[in-house]
Amino acid sequence: MKSIYLVVCALTMQLMFVGSAFAKENADSSQTVGLTASFQSSQVDILVPVWVSNNVSISPAFGLAWEEGSGADLHVGVVPRYYLVRKVVSPYVGLRVALLQTIPASGSGISSSTDWLAGFEFGAEYFFNRHLSFGVESQGNFTFSSPNSSRFGNPGKTNFNTAAAVFATVYF
């Protein structure tokens, strides 16, 4: 057990050293597009951040969950972000708008439904170098359920919830 602890400490210190050796005071603004994996509870989405200026990115977002015999759950949205400052640690505020579509398998007995999500987010992205970052964010989301949706437990009505997500991005 002690040797595992030492290995974890050594790897952590190595990552900190490598990260600080590659990190600069200002984040490199030469990257224009990236690929993000975002994890939120059991939901995993893929975002494609596109930098439209030094402080603004717009990310199309996609998510898909498929279950044999039940059907699929499709998420399609957009996430614009405004970075308050572009440095190694770059805090941001943003919006999130998404369509959440349930696509049932034939004969599954599940109804098709379309729900909407609109929310705001605040987070920070840590740039290890110009090609790799890691981030965390907090969210406040309004969800608008279709009348035949059981996704949020409140069919045909509006909900508000808070959420948190972690993500990693590779920039090209």
N, C-alpha and C positions, 0 to 999 in steps of 0.2 A: 504494500500500500504506500509506503514511504517513497519507493522508487517511482511509482506512478505520479505521485505529487511532484517530485523533482523534475520528471520529464515534462509534465504540464507547465510548471513554472519556467523551465528552460525554453520550451516552445513559445510561451507567451512573451518572454523577454526578447526572444529572437524576432518574433513578429513585430513587436514594438520597435525594435532597432531597425529592421528592414523598412517598416512603414515610415519611420521618421527620416531615414536616409533618403527615401524616394520622394517624400512629401515636400512640397514647397510652401512658402508663405501664402501664395495665391494659387488657387486652383487653375489648371491649364484650361483656357477657354478655346483651345483649338479643336477639341472634340466637337462633333456636330450631331452624332447619332449614337445611341446605345441600345442595349438589350437588358431589361430588368426582370428579375424574378422577385415577385412580391408575395410574402407569406402573411396571411391574416387568418388566425384560427385554422379551420380546415380548408380554407379557400386559398388557391394559388393562382395568381394572375401573371400574365406576361405584359410588360409595358415596353414601348419603343420610344424613349425620350429623344426628341428632336430639339436642339437648341436653336431658337429663332433670334436670340440676342445674347449678350453676355450674362444677363440675369433672368431670362425667361426660357422655359422649356415647355413644350406641349407633347404629351405622351398619349398616343392611342393605346388602349388597354384591352386585352383579350383574356378570357378564361373559359375553360370547357371542362365539364365533369360528365362522364358517360357511365351508365350502369346497364349491363346487359339485362334485357327484359323490362327495364323501367323507362329508359330514354336518356335524354341529355339535358344538361343545364348550361346555357350559353350566356356569357357576360361579354358585353361590348361597350366600351366607354371612351372617355377622353379625360385627361388629367393635366390641366395647365398649372404650372408652378412659377412663382416669382421668388427668386433667391434674393434675400435681403443683402447678402454680401457673398462674393465668391472667393473663398479662401479654402484652406485645407478642410476646415469644418464650415460648411455652408448651410446656414438656417434658411428655411423657406416657408412660405404660405401658399396654399393652393386650393383648387376646387376639384371636385370629382363629380362627373355625371355618367351614369351607366344605365343601359338597358339590360334587364335580367330576364332571359327567355327560357321557359320550361318547354322542352320538346319531347312529348311522351312517345314511347314505342307503341306501335300498333297493337291493340289488344291488351294494353297494360292497365286500362281503367283509370289512368291519370289524365287530368284535363290539361290542355295547353294553357299557359298563362304568360302574360308579359307584365313585369314589375319594373319600376323605375327607382333609381337612387340618385340623390343630389346632395352633396355635402361639401364640407370644407375640411382642410387639413393644415397641420403645422408640424414641421419636422426638421431634421437636419441630415445632411449627407456628408460623410467623411471620405475624402479622396485619398486613398493610399498612394496613388500615382495618377497620371493622366488617363489610364485605361481601366482603373478599378476603383469602385466606391462601395460603401456600405451605409445604410441609413435606417432611421427609425422615424415613425410619424404617429401622431394622434389624430383622430378623425371625429367629426360630428356629422352624422348622416341622417337625412330624411329619406324614408322609403315610402313609396306609393304603390300599394298592392292592387292588383286587379281583383275583381269580385270573386273569381274562382281560384285564387291563389292561397295556398297555405304556407308560403315561404316564410312570412314574418309573423304568423299566428294571428293576423288581424285582417282577414279578407276584405278588399274594397276600401280600406282605410289607410290613413297616414300614420307612420311611426317615426320616432326619433331615437337614435341610439348612438352611443360612443363606441369607438373601436380603436385598435392599435395595429400597426403593421411594421414588419421589418423587411428590408429589401437589399439586394445586391445588384450592382449594375456593372456591365462591361461596356466600355466606350471604344468606338472604332475611330 
